[in-house]
Amino acid sequence: MSGTGGTRDAAERAVTVTSSVLRRWPLPPPGTGKEARGRTLVVGGSTRTPGAVLLAAESALRSGAGKLQVATTATTAAPLAVALPEALVLPLAETAGGGIDAGCGRRGGELAELVEQAHAVLLGVGAVGEPDVRGLLEDLVPQVSTVAVLDALGLAPVTADVTFLHHLQGRAVLTPNLTELAIVLDADPEEIAADVPAAALELAARSRTAVAAGGGESWIAAPDGRLWHDATGGAGLGVSGSGDVLAGIVTGLCARGADPVQAAVWGTHLHGRAGDRLASSVGRLGFLARELPPQVPRVLAEIEV
């Protein structure tokens, strides 16, 4: 990682995200029907981690997205459809390891058709098998014409080629945790932890995407060098599934028509404030990722009144 005095200066100039900041940067009007709030497509999951897709998909709806579609492994598609009665669920061929077969992303297939119709596509939550995920996304992402959000193993193609999303011209968001941020930048995790804003800025500039990176606090970087700092949420958000919720919120906001950078900033704050609400009612530690999505509409209402 190439940390510099310039990135440190940028961190000092970072905008602190608050409700008042977001009120001056309102989300697009919601419209009156589900089509007006966009189609969200979540692609991911495996036979070992089906819950990640459930968390992300529900979070997209809780953030106000209008129409939900999910593509996941054939074995888990039926129970997921029951858990998500609001969604169209597409079963996909599986690998021997329980992940999505890389061939499912080829042009002309059912998944490719959903990608072409979606207003925002979330890729990678709960996915397993790095070579298969890379192969799947290398076929799918060139077919995305709107917004792509990459999370977890979905970051693998960017790790292999940082220009992977350049064709989207900024219509993309990456949501790495600090471990994933270090892997993508091929940097020492301790170096990343010591200067998260510099790392987020570097990845945003190199990948030409919005980057929402966090641990105990979050930094959101835009490709043009803008930077935001969000201190909401606290240690309680360091729990299994929390990142899936964040990725789903950001994707849902993109489907509603938010600019990718705006969706990353708003989504990070909604995620953190949802954690704050649970910290006050449940405890600073011990609340579950599945408890976060129902808090999101309440936080939205608090900000938008």
C-alpha positions as semicolon CSV with decimal commas, in nm:
position;residue;x (nm);y (nm);z (nm)
1;M;0,000;0,000;0,000
2;S;0,129;0,342;-0,092
3;G;0,021;0,558;0,202
4;T;0,125;0,924;0,166
5;G;0,097;1,254;0,342
6;G;-0,172;1,340;0,089
7;T;-0,398;1,060;0,204
8;R;-0,341;1,156;0,568
9;D;-0,442;1,512;0,486
10;A;-0,751;1,376;0,310
11;A;-0,844;1,178;0,623
12;E;-0,826;1,498;0,826
13;R;-1,062;1,661;0,576
14;A;-1,303;1,366;0,574
15;V;-1,669;1,449;0,621
16;T;-1,811;1,304;0,941
17;V;-2,139;1,133;0,855
18;T;-2,436;1,247;1,062
19;S;-2,810;1,262;1,012
20;S;-2,787;1,631;0,927
21;V;-2,525;1,561;0,660
22;L;-2,753;1,299;0,503
23;R;-3,059;1,525;0,517
24;R;-2,868;1,769;0,297
25;W;-2,798;1,478;0,059
26;P;-3,143;1,317;0,030
27;L;-3,208;0,986;-0,139
28;P;-3,407;0,985;-0,464
29;P;-3,786;1,011;-0,411
30;P;-3,928;0,660;-0,355
31;G;-4,206;0,671;-0,614
32;T;-4,539;0,498;-0,570
33;G;-4,481;0,137;-0,678
34;K;-4,227;-0,143;-0,658
35;E;-4,101;-0,084;-1,012
36;A;-4,025;0,278;-0,922
37;R;-3,781;0,159;-0,654
38;G;-3,584;-0,071;-0,879
39;R;-3,499;-0,436;-0,919
40;T;-3,237;-0,580;-0,686
41;L;-3,057;-0,902;-0,776
42;V;-2,851;-1,090;-0,517
43;V;-2,619;-1,359;-0,655
44;G;-2,434;-1,577;-0,406
45;G;-2,462;-1,833;-0,133
46;S;-2,363;-2,195;-0,104
47;T;-2,485;-2,511;0,064
48;R;-2,268;-2,414;0,362
49;T;-2,360;-2,045;0,386
50;P;-2,717;-1,993;0,261
51;G;-2,792;-1,745;0,537
52;A;-2,566;-1,478;0,387
53;V;-2,800;-1,441;0,090
54;L;-3,103;-1,424;0,319
55;L;-2,947;-1,144;0,526
56;A;-2,840;-0,943;0,222
57;A;-3,168;-0,988;0,037
58;E;-3,386;-0,887;0,331
59;S;-3,160;-0,587;0,396
60;A;-3,209;-0,467;0,039
61;L;-3,586;-0,469;0,087
62;R;-3,560;-0,304;0,429
63;S;-3,365;-0,018;0,271
64;G;-3,657;0,049;0,038
65;A;-3,581;-0,149;-0,278
66;G;-3,899;-0,238;-0,465
67;K;-3,843;-0,574;-0,633
68;L;-3,618;-0,857;-0,515
69;Q;-3,459;-1,138;-0,712
70;V;-3,212;-1,396;-0,581
71;A;-2,992;-1,647;-0,760
72;T;-2,834;-1,917;-0,546
73;T;-2,743;-2,284;-0,532
74;A;-3,013;-2,532;-0,634
75;T;-3,000;-2,718;-0,303
76;T;-3,075;-2,407;-0,098
77;A;-3,307;-2,225;-0,339
78;A;-3,634;-2,380;-0,220
79;P;-3,587;-2,318;0,154
80;L;-3,458;-1,969;0,074
81;A;-3,770;-1,899;-0,133
82;V;-3,986;-1,996;0,165
83;A;-3,782;-1,769;0,395
84;L;-3,808;-1,488;0,137
85;P;-4,165;-1,504;0,005
86;E;-4,118;-1,156;-0,144
87;A;-3,848;-1,274;-0,386
88;L;-3,812;-1,453;-0,716
89;V;-3,552;-1,722;-0,645
90;L;-3,354;-1,880;-0,928
91;P;-3,183;-2,216;-0,854
92;L;-2,837;-2,250;-1,007
93;A;-2,618;-2,552;-1,082
94;E;-2,376;-2,636;-0,803
95;T;-2,013;-2,735;-0,779
96;A;-1,900;-3,041;-0,585
97;G;-1,802;-2,802;-0,307
98;G;-2,155;-2,663;-0,277
99;G;-2,097;-2,332;-0,454
100;I;-2,242;-2,186;-0,772
101;D;-2,108;-2,341;-1,091
102;A;-1,901;-2,091;-1,287
103;G;-2,082;-2,181;-1,610
104;C;-2,406;-2,024;-1,482
105;G;-2,286;-1,679;-1,581
106;R;-2,262;-1,736;-1,954
107;R;-2,454;-1,507;-2,189
108;G;-2,799;-1,622;-2,289
109;G;-2,878;-1,806;-1,965
110;E;-3,147;-1,731;-1,708
111;L;-2,902;-1,565;-1,471
112;A;-2,762;-1,342;-1,745
113;E;-3,118;-1,231;-1,824
114;L;-3,180;-1,132;-1,462
115;V;-2,852;-0,940;-1,453
116;E;-2,948;-0,745;-1,764
117;Q;-3,286;-0,649;-1,613
118;A;-3,162;-0,553;-1,264
119;H;-3,103;-0,196;-1,150
120;A;-2,845;-0,312;-0,894
121;V;-2,665;-0,646;-0,864
122;L;-2,497;-0,776;-0,548
123;L;-2,231;-1,038;-0,615
124;G;-2,038;-1,260;-0,378
125;V;-2,225;-1,279;-0,046
126;G;-2,190;-1,628;0,100
127;A;-2,009;-1,757;-0,208
128;V;-1,744;-2,029;-0,181
129;G;-1,472;-2,159;-0,411
130;E;-1,251;-1,874;-0,530
131;P;-1,179;-2,008;-0,882
132;D;-1,549;-2,071;-0,947
133;V;-1,653;-1,732;-0,812
134;R;-1,393;-1,559;-1,026
135;G;-1,510;-1,747;-1,333
136;L;-1,874;-1,668;-1,263
137;L;-1,812;-1,297;-1,213
138;E;-1,577;-1,268;-1,509
139;D;-1,872;-1,381;-1,723
140;L;-2,144;-1,187;-1,540
141;V;-1,994;-0,847;-1,465
142;P;-1,936;-0,747;-1,830
143;Q;-2,313;-0,794;-1,873
144;V;-2,396;-0,546;-1,593
145;S;-2,510;-0,215;-1,739
146;T;-2,632;-0,050;-1,418
147;V;-2,466;-0,086;-1,075
148;A;-2,261;-0,373;-0,930
149;V;-2,187;-0,421;-0,560
150;L;-1,912;-0,671;-0,478
151;D;-1,872;-0,822;-0,132
152;A;-1,671;-1,101;0,032
153;L;-1,538;-1,349;-0,225
154;G;-1,695;-1,133;-0,494
155;L;-1,386;-0,915;-0,453
156;A;-1,166;-1,192;-0,597
157;P;-1,173;-1,067;-0,959
158;V;-1,069;-0,719;-0,840
159;T;-0,785;-0,876;-0,642
160;A;-0,667;-1,048;-0,960
161;D;-0,716;-0,738;-1,178
162;V;-0,781;-0,400;-1,020
163;T;-0,916;-0,270;-1,353
164;F;-1,190;-0,535;-1,353
165;L;-1,471;-0,281;-1,294
166;H;-1,336;0,012;-1,494
167;H;-1,590;-0,042;-1,773
168;L;-1,870;0,050;-1,531
169;Q;-1,727;0,403;-1,507
170;G;-1,784;0,438;-1,134
171;R;-2,113;0,249;-1,117
172;A;-1,980;0,002;-0,861
173;V;-1,931;-0,034;-0,486
174;L;-1,688;-0,255;-0,295
175;T;-1,769;-0,341;0,069
176;P;-1,457;-0,507;0,213
177;N;-1,387;-0,571;0,577
178;L;-1,029;-0,494;0,685
179;T;-0,905;-0,846;0,612
180;E;-1,053;-0,835;0,262
181;L;-0,917;-0,484;0,209
182;A;-0,566;-0,611;0,285
183;I;-0,607;-0,904;0,046
184;V;-0,731;-0,687;-0,242
185;L;-0,443;-0,440;-0,196
186;D;-0,188;-0,719;-0,136
187;A;-0,085;-0,543;0,183
188;D;-0,004;-0,643;0,540
189;P;-0,322;-0,646;0,753
190;E;-0,149;-0,448;1,028
191;E;-0,053;-0,179;0,777
192;I;-0,414;-0,158;0,661
193;A;-0,549;-0,139;1,016
194;A;-0,306;0,144;1,093
195;D;-0,437;0,363;0,809
196;V;-0,778;0,249;0,686
197;P;-0,866;0,582;0,518
198;A;-0,551;0,570;0,307
199;A;-0,624;0,210;0,207
200;A;-0,985;0,290;0,117
201;L;-0,877;0,589;-0,092
202;E;-0,613;0,383;-0,270
203;L;-0,855;0,104;-0,359
204;A;-1,122;0,351;-0,471
205;A;-0,877;0,529;-0,700
206;R;-0,724;0,214;-0,845
207;S;-1,053;0,025;-0,895
208;R;-1,259;0,336;-0,988
209;T;-1,532;0,234;-0,748
210;A;-1,685;0,358;-0,426
211;V;-1,532;0,173;-0,130
212;A;-1,700;0,124;0,208
213;A;-1,441;-0,026;0,442
214;G;-1,480;-0,077;0,811
215;G;-1,387;-0,236;1,137
216;G;-1,487;-0,059;1,459
217;E;-1,549;0,252;1,250
218;S;-1,600;0,299;0,878
219;W;-1,440;0,496;0,598
220;I;-1,612;0,552;0,264
221;A;-1,397;0,662;-0,029
222;A;-1,497;0,787;-0,373
223;P;-1,284;0,742;-0,686
224;D;-1,234;1,120;-0,707
225;G;-1,072;1,134;-0,361
226;R;-1,368;1,238;-0,149
227;L;-1,378;1,067;0,190
228;W;-1,633;1,017;0,467
229;H;-1,590;0,889;0,822
230;D;-1,867;0,710;1,012
231;A;-1,820;0,621;1,377
232;T;-2,162;0,464;1,438
233;G;-2,219;0,099;1,517
234;G;-1,935;0,007;1,746
235;A;-1,796;-0,334;1,836
236;G;-2,133;-0,508;1,823
237;L;-2,129;-0,497;1,442
238;G;-1,826;-0,726;1,446
239;V;-2,043;-1,035;1,422
240;S;-2,106;-1,303;1,159
241;G;-2,339;-1,181;0,886
242;S;-2,305;-0,810;0,960
243;G;-2,115;-0,747;0,636
244;D;-2,387;-0,923;0,437
245;V;-2,641;-0,683;0,585
246;L;-2,429;-0,381;0,488
247;A;-2,385;-0,507;0,132
248;G;-2,759;-0,565;0,101
249;I;-2,846;-0,217;0,228
250;V;-2,604;-0,053;-0,017
251;T;-2,742;-0,259;-0,305
252;G;-3,102;-0,175;-0,218
253;L;-3,021;0,196;-0,210
254;C;-2,852;0,168;-0,550
255;A;-3,163;-0,006;-0,687
256;R;-3,371;0,286;-0,559
257;G;-3,161;0,516;-0,776
258;A;-2,897;0,643;-0,533
259;D;-2,557;0,723;-0,679
260;P;-2,308;0,447;-0,580
261;V;-2,109;0,684;-0,359
262;Q;-2,426;0,815;-0,195
263;A;-2,548;0,458;-0,142
264;A;-2,218;0,363;0,021
265;V;-2,229;0,660;0,259
266;W;-2,598;0,627;0,344
267;G;-2,576;0,247;0,366
268;T;-2,283;0,256;0,606
269;H;-2,465;0,501;0,833
270;L;-2,793;0,307;0,826
271;H;-2,601;-0,010;0,914
272;G;-2,417;0,162;1,198
273;R;-2,725;0,333;1,340
274;A;-2,914;0,002;1,328
275;G;-2,633;-0,138;1,542
276;D;-2,658;0,157;1,779
277;R;-3,031;0,095;1,826
278;L;-2,967;-0,270;1,911
279;A;-2,680;-0,179;2,142
280;S;-2,920;0,032;2,348
281;S;-3,197;-0,229;2,357
282;V;-3,001;-0,557;2,363
283;G;-2,648;-0,469;2,470
284;R;-2,323;-0,346;2,316
285;L;-2,232;-0,706;2,230
286;G;-2,450;-1,007;2,160
287;F;-2,707;-0,879;1,913
288;L;-2,732;-1,078;1,590
289;A;-2,693;-0,977;1,227
290;R;-3,048;-1,099;1,159
291;E;-3,174;-0,833;1,403
292;L;-3,021;-0,547;1,204
293;P;-3,249;-0,535;0,893
294;P;-3,576;-0,460;1,083
295;Q;-3,404;-0,155;1,234
296;V;-3,319;-0,002;0,896
297;P;-3,666;0,142;0,812
298;R;-3,679;0,300;1,157
299;V;-3,341;0,466;1,106
300;L;-3,446;0,585;0,762
301;A;-3,758;0,741;0,912
302;E;-3,556;0,911;1,186
303;I;-3,320;1,066;0,930
304;E;-3,580;1,166;0,674
305;V;-3,837;1,331;0,902
